[in-house]
């Protein structure tokens, strides 16, 4: 029973990560449209453009504690 729940949890986790990766660019387009009163259409082309921008502007921030 534990193995089934563990596998199910992994499948659900992967599905949630994929859903977030697909929905997040649409939310970026929506927020830009709302903030700046633009009329950017919700198309595959604009979605792809946002994904490319996110990859370009991705940064790695790490916090190191001195002990």
Buried (B, 14 or more C-beta within 10 A) or exposed (E): EEEEEEEEEEEEEEEEEEEEEEEEBEEBBEEBBEEEEEEBEEEEEBBEBBBEEEEEEEEEEEEEEEE
